[in-house]
Amino acid sequence: MTLVRVKQVGDVAVFFDGCSSPHKHDFAGYAVTVKDECSDVNGSPRYCSFGSLHPNATNNEAEFYGLIEALDVAERLLIGAVNSQERFNVHIKGDSRIVIDAYNRGRVRASNLQPLLERCLDYKHRWSNRITVTWCEREKNLAGHYIGRNRAVMKQKYLRGRLRKGSFAVGKLPL
């Protein structure tokens, strides 16, 4: 039997946020950012992911899509960690109490959000011991900062048909 040494590394924070416009047929989207240190809000994220949704999407739908993308990023990080014998946990943070409470309780009232919650719960069943989802203040949500700085650009690209989903790595991540 071969023993494999697992390297414990610092936990990873993944932030998500969604946005929609109060003016129908305008823009709806989400963003996800990854940070190494959970408490450091002032530095630049190592990875950003973003996507656009149907313009009639509600803000809660946009938030759920952001959480789904954050869970997908967390899963890819954890699978990469298994392959490299690293061990860490992923802390997903967002500023939508409705979405985070729905995820943690496993239920939501609105019928349009039920299929989105079910997608989230699939991740929860696979990674419940390695992923936590918690609320954070809007001012500390790095994904919200990304949307705030880039919303106009995201909307222009969406309207021109050039933005559906994308990502970019600022540093090295196994994504």
C-alpha positions, 0 to 999 in steps of 0.5 A: 500500500502506498501512502500519499502525502496530502498537502494542506493549503489555505482555504479558497473564497469564491464570491458570486453576485447577480444583477438584473435591470429594473427596465425589462429587456435591458440586461441581466447577468452574474459574476464569480471571482476567486480569492485565496484568502477569505478575509482579504477584500482589497486585492485583485481576484485570481479568477473571474467568470461572468455570464449574461442571461435573458434580459427578463431574468429576475434578480433572484434568478441572476443570483442563482445562476451566479451561485451555480457558476460559483459551485461549478468553479468550486467543484473544478478547484476541488477536483484539481486539488484531489489530482495534486494531493492538496487539501483545502475547503471552498467558502462561497460567499454572496450577498443574496440572503434569499439564495443563500438561505434557500441553498442551506435549507434546501427549499425555495417558495418561488416556482421559477427558482426551484429548478435552479435550486435543484441544480445547486443541491446536486453540488451540495450532495457531492461536496457538502463536507468541502464547500460552505455557502454563506452570506457576506455584506455587499461591500465585501462581495468581490463579484459585486465589485466586478459587476459594478465596474464592468456592467456597462461593458458587459451590457454592450457586449451582450447587446452586440451578441458577443457576451454569453459566458466567459472567464479569465484567469488572473493567476494560476488556477486548475480550471 
